[in-house]
Each structure stands twice: as structure tokens, then as C-alpha cells.
Amino acid sequence: MMFSDQFYNLISAKYQKIAKERSAYISTVNQVIIDHCSQGNVASWLDVGTGDGLRILSILSRTNSISRISVVEPSLKMLNVCKEHLRHLSHHVDYFNCSIEAFPATEEHDLITCLWNVIGHSSDPFIFLKSIRENMTINSLAIFDCNNSFNIRQYKLDAIRNMLKALLRPKELLSFKLSKCGYSTNVRILNPFQITSLLKRAGFSEWKLFYIDYTTGRPTSSCCGQMLVLAW
Ligand SMILES: C[S@@+](CC[C@H](N)C(=O)[O-])C[C@H]1O[C@@H](n2cnc3c(N)ncnc32)[C@H](O)[C@@H]1O
């Protein structure tokens, strides 16, 4: 088992193929971001755990208010792939090869995204959310999605076990082994109650929680989908 940045360094060349397997789900989440940007209040965007940058390209191709982007990506190889993908952008892009926990909160960001379970890679999701919160101002919105330990469609019997564990030990954070291309890393997995409680503790005042089917990308119920959070 390896640290997340090592894991993503090793799979960076195959990342695009891996992401394609979840294209319906990813495009639903992208659409939520595009809809928010179309309200015209997003000039600066901080994307945490950007990966290969292709989502940034896809979202920017359908929005026109954003002028400044900050990319935070701890895996150097992923960051290099990202730079290559974004090289023709006319937007101002700042690249940071670090985790969000080590990112200096110096600027204002209208939108902060952490897409596709970036939070699950953090060793402490509370510190992760607190770091996000510290980068927000009164007008910022954070959008992130993550795996849901209660998702029966995804985890089958394990989801039921996770619900029982949550009843007995509500604060215990579970994890699972993420394996791709012969490499593995440990990933945290939260449930809707834990996300809500962490948002509160991290200083968010309001949030909306949605559930998206991981296969079809359609909206679903709390025990059948990934969690999508809009928080401010
Ligand atoms: C599943 S990938 C998602 C990439 C991209 N957001 C997407 O949707 O395609 C998770 C990414 O989060 C990054 N990551 C892991 N821990 C992080 C942290 N603490 N802060 C910022 N990024 C992190 C990883 O290096 C990886 O690129």
C-alpha cells in the first residue's frame, strides 16, 4: 500500500482511461459546476486535486466568466500531465505541487472544487475541509463529491455492514483499498452523517447534499449514490 501522491504518480499515464469508465457520473458533476458558473459570479476558481486537468478543460469550454484558475495537485506526474493539457489556455493559471493542507491561503476564490473523492485521499478529512474553508470568503462556494459508505449499489453487503458500524461507532472513519493498474492506496470513505458533522466542525454554515448514481450519473437516493456537496 502506498501514499496517494506515489499512487497517482504511478497511474498518471493511464488516468484518462480510468476516468472514462465513469464518464456519465463525471459529466453530471461537471454540469453542476457549469450551471453554477453560468450565474456569472465565478471569476476565480481553485481546483483541489486537479488530476490530469481534462475536467478543467471540459468545464472551461462551457463557461465564460472564469479568468483565473489555481491548480493544487500533490502528485508531480499528474501535475505535469495537467500542465501539458492546459498549455493552450488563455486564462491565468497558477500551479501548486502540494496538498490542500499545505496550500497557503492567500487569495480569494469564488469557487473551490475537489472533484472525484479527493477528500477520501486525505489522511484527515476534517483538516482537509478546514483547509478548504480557510480558502473561502463570504461569496465563495465549495463543490466536492465523494464516495458514500452507505451506497448499496456500489458496495452491496458491505454498505449494510457500514450502516451497522455507523450505528455502533458513528465517528469511526472507514477506508477501502483502491487498486488501479496493479497499484493500491488506502482511501477514506465517509457517510452522509459524517460529512454533515465534518462540514459543521470545519466552519461551513450551510450546505446541500445530493446523491448521484455512480454508473448512470442520474440523481438518486442517499443509499444508492455518491455524495455531491455544495457548501458555503
Ligand atoms: C480521483 S483523482 C481526481 C482527479 C480530478 N479531480 C478528476 O476529477 O479527474 C484524486 C486526485 O486528488 C489528488 N489528491 C490526493 N490527496 C490530496 C490532497 N490532500 N490535496 C489535494 N489533492 C489531493 C490526487 O493526487 C489525485 O490527483
The ligand as a Tripos MOL2 file, in Angstrom:
@<TRIPOS>MOLECULE
LIG
   27    29     1     0     0
SMALL
NO_CHARGES

@<TRIPOS>ATOM
      1 C1         -9.5310   10.5650   -8.1450 C.3       1 LIG1
      2 S1         -8.3480   11.7940   -8.5050 S.3       1 LIG1
      3 C2         -9.4000   13.0960   -9.0900 C.3       1 LIG1
      4 C3         -8.7160   13.9760  -10.0860 C.3       1 LIG1
      5 C4         -9.6090   15.0440  -10.7100 C.3       1 LIG1
      6 N1        -10.1640   15.9360   -9.7190 N.3       1 LIG1
      7 C5        -10.7100   14.4200  -11.5130 C.2       1 LIG1
      8 O1        -11.8700   14.5830  -11.1710 O.co2     1 LIG1
      9 O2        -10.3990   13.7620  -12.5180 O.co2     1 LIG1
     10 C6         -7.8580   12.4170   -6.9060 C.3       1 LIG1
     11 C7         -6.7520   13.4870   -7.0180 C.3       1 LIG1
     12 O3         -6.6080   14.1270   -5.7590 O.3       1 LIG1
     13 C8         -5.2320   14.3580   -5.5110 C.3       1 LIG1
     14 N2         -5.0580   14.4770   -4.0420 N.ar      1 LIG1
     15 C9         -4.9300   13.4890   -3.1460 C.ar      1 LIG1
     16 N3         -4.8060   13.9790   -1.8910 N.ar      1 LIG1
     17 C10        -4.8900   15.3310   -1.9980 C.ar      1 LIG1
     18 C11        -4.8180   16.4130   -1.0610 C.ar      1 LIG1
     19 N4         -4.6570   16.1740    0.2520 N.pl3     1 LIG1
     20 N5         -4.9080   17.6790   -1.5230 N.ar      1 LIG1
     21 C12        -5.0710   17.9110   -2.8350 C.ar      1 LIG1
     22 N6         -5.1370   16.9330   -3.7830 N.ar      1 LIG1
     23 C13        -5.0480   15.6600   -3.3710 C.ar      1 LIG1
     24 C14        -4.5510   13.1430   -6.1380 C.3       1 LIG1
     25 O4         -3.1730   13.3560   -6.3880 O.3       1 LIG1
     26 C15        -5.3880   12.9390   -7.4000 C.3       1 LIG1
     27 O5         -4.8730   13.6340   -8.5000 O.3       1 LIG1
@<TRIPOS>BOND
     1     1     2 1
     2     2     3 1
     3     2    10 1
     4     3     4 1
     5     4     5 1
     6     5     6 1
     7     5     7 1
     8     7     8 2
     9     7     9 1
    10    10    11 1
    11    11    12 1
    12    11    26 1
    13    12    13 1
    14    13    14 1
    15    13    24 1
    16    14    15 ar
    17    14    23 ar
    18    15    16 ar
    19    16    17 ar
    20    17    18 ar
    21    17    23 ar
    22    18    19 1
    23    18    20 ar
    24    20    21 ar
    25    21    22 ar
    26    22    23 ar
    27    24    25 1
    28    24    26 1
    29    26    27 1
@<TRIPOS>SUBSTRUCTURE
     1 LIG1         1 GROUP 0 **** ****
